[in-house]
Amino acid sequence: MIVDILKNIDGKATQKAIEKVLRQYRTYQLTTPEDLLPTITANYTLNMPSYSGGFHSKVEEAAIRNVEHYQKAKAFFERFNRAFYKLTQKERQIIVMACLEETPMFNYQISKKLHISERTFYRIKAQALYKLALALHVEVYEGDEVRSQ
């Protein structure tokens, strides 16, 4: 039964979905708090107090954005790490070197560094991406739309 389900997975769409997750990982990894800091400038206008709770200063809005961003990033990293550590050590090495480092290595460089043939590298990388997509539940089945995460 499981084999039948796996046969219905759309390989290309699943690859696009996992690549999107890996880009999201790098985005969260590279995002710095300075991007979300408010601009503090003098404001010489009087604002009447609002008891409806609708008014927020720029500092408050930036603080809310920071908290929301870090909550999303934390949840994403926890989910990603649980899935990532289901891979073998060699699969994790390949994914890190090819996709997650600040400056990803070329495929031939990774295969030389790990002392494996390029054919073996491509096989392991494809298998690792497929396993990661299944673990993160971003696989796409034939006839389905790509799920947004």
C-alpha positions as CSV (number, residue, x, y, z in Angstrom):
1,M,0.0,0.0,0.0
2,I,2.8,2.5,0.9
3,V,4.6,1.6,-2.3
4,D,1.4,2.5,-4.3
5,I,1.2,5.9,-2.5
6,L,4.9,6.7,-3.2
7,K,4.4,5.8,-6.9
8,N,1.9,8.7,-7.2
9,I,4.3,11.3,-6.0
10,D,5.1,14.0,-8.7
11,G,8.9,14.1,-8.6
12,K,9.4,17.5,-10.3
13,A,6.8,19.3,-8.2
14,T,8.1,17.6,-5.0
15,Q,11.7,18.8,-5.9
16,K,10.4,22.4,-6.4
17,A,8.6,22.2,-3.0
18,I,11.7,21.0,-1.1
19,E,13.9,23.6,-2.8
20,K,11.4,26.2,-1.6
21,V,11.8,24.9,1.9
22,L,15.6,25.0,1.6
23,R,15.4,28.6,0.4
24,Q,13.2,29.4,3.3
25,Y,15.8,27.9,5.6
26,R,18.5,30.0,4.2
27,T,16.3,33.1,4.4
28,Y,15.6,32.6,8.1
29,Q,19.2,31.7,8.7
30,L,20.5,34.9,7.1
31,T,17.8,37.3,8.4
32,T,19.2,39.6,11.0
33,P,17.3,41.6,13.7
34,E,18.6,44.8,12.2
35,D,16.3,44.4,9.2
36,L,13.4,44.7,11.5
37,L,14.5,47.5,13.8
38,P,12.3,50.6,13.7
39,T,13.5,54.0,12.5
40,I,13.5,56.3,15.4
41,T,12.9,59.9,14.5
42,A,11.4,62.8,16.4
43,N,7.7,63.2,15.9
44,Y,6.4,66.6,17.1
45,T,2.7,66.0,16.6
46,L,0.2,65.3,19.3
47,N,-1.6,62.0,19.1
48,M,-4.7,61.7,21.1
49,P,-4.9,58.6,23.3
50,S,-6.8,55.8,21.7
51,Y,-8.7,53.5,24.0
52,S,-9.6,51.1,21.2
53,G,-6.2,49.6,21.1
54,G,-5.9,50.4,17.4
55,F,-2.9,52.8,17.5
56,H,0.6,51.5,17.6
57,S,3.8,53.5,17.3
58,K,6.5,52.5,14.9
59,V,8.5,51.0,17.7
60,E,5.5,48.9,18.8
61,E,4.9,47.7,15.3
62,A,8.6,46.8,14.9
63,A,8.5,44.9,18.2
64,I,5.4,43.0,17.0
65,R,7.1,42.1,13.7
66,N,10.2,40.9,15.5
67,V,8.2,38.7,17.8
68,E,6.2,37.2,15.0
69,H,9.3,36.7,12.8
70,Y,11.1,34.9,15.6
71,Q,8.1,32.7,16.4
72,K,7.8,31.7,12.8
73,A,11.6,31.1,12.5
74,K,11.7,29.1,15.7
75,A,8.8,26.9,14.6
76,F,10.3,26.4,11.1
77,F,13.7,25.4,12.5
78,E,12.2,23.0,15.0
79,R,10.2,21.3,12.2
80,F,13.1,21.3,9.8
81,N,15.6,19.9,12.3
82,R,13.3,17.0,13.3
83,A,13.1,16.1,9.6
84,F,16.7,16.7,8.9
85,Y,18.0,14.4,11.6
86,K,16.0,11.5,10.1
87,L,18.5,11.5,7.3
88,T,21.8,9.5,7.4
89,Q,25.0,11.3,8.2
90,K,26.2,11.2,4.6
91,E,22.8,12.6,3.4
92,R,23.0,15.4,5.9
93,Q,26.5,16.3,4.8
94,I,25.5,16.5,1.2
95,I,22.4,18.6,1.9
96,V,24.4,21.0,4.1
97,M,27.3,21.4,1.6
98,A,25.0,21.7,-1.4
99,C,22.1,23.7,-0.1
100,L,22.4,25.1,3.4
101,E,25.9,26.7,3.6
102,E,26.3,30.4,3.1
103,T,28.2,29.7,-0.1
104,P,27.1,26.3,-1.3
105,M,29.7,24.1,-3.0
106,F,29.5,22.7,-6.5
107,N,28.4,19.1,-6.9
108,Y,31.7,17.9,-8.2
109,Q,33.5,19.5,-5.2
110,I,31.2,17.8,-2.8
111,S,31.7,14.4,-4.4
112,K,35.5,14.9,-4.3
113,K,35.5,16.0,-0.7
114,L,33.4,13.0,0.4
115,H,35.4,10.6,-1.8
116,I,32.5,9.3,-3.7
117,S,31.8,9.2,-7.4
118,E,29.6,12.0,-8.9
119,R,27.0,9.3,-9.8
120,T,26.8,8.2,-6.2
121,F,26.6,11.8,-5.1
122,Y,23.6,12.5,-7.3
123,R,21.9,9.3,-6.2
124,I,22.4,10.1,-2.5
125,K,21.4,13.8,-2.9
126,A,18.2,12.9,-4.7
127,Q,17.4,10.3,-2.1
128,A,18.1,12.7,0.7
129,L,15.9,15.5,-0.8
130,Y,13.1,13.0,-1.4
131,K,13.3,11.7,2.3
132,L,13.4,15.3,3.5
133,A,10.4,16.2,1.5
134,L,8.5,13.3,2.9
135,A,9.6,14.1,6.5
136,L,8.5,17.7,6.1
137,H,5.2,16.7,4.4
138,V,5.9,18.9,1.3
139,E,5.7,16.0,-1.2
140,V,3.3,16.7,-4.1
141,Y,1.1,13.9,-5.5
142,E,0.2,13.7,-9.2
143,G,-2.9,15.9,-9.8
144,D,-2.4,17.9,-6.6
145,E,-1.5,21.5,-6.2
146,V,1.7,22.5,-4.5
147,R,1.0,23.0,-0.8
148,S,2.2,26.3,0.7
149,Q,4.0,25.9,4.0
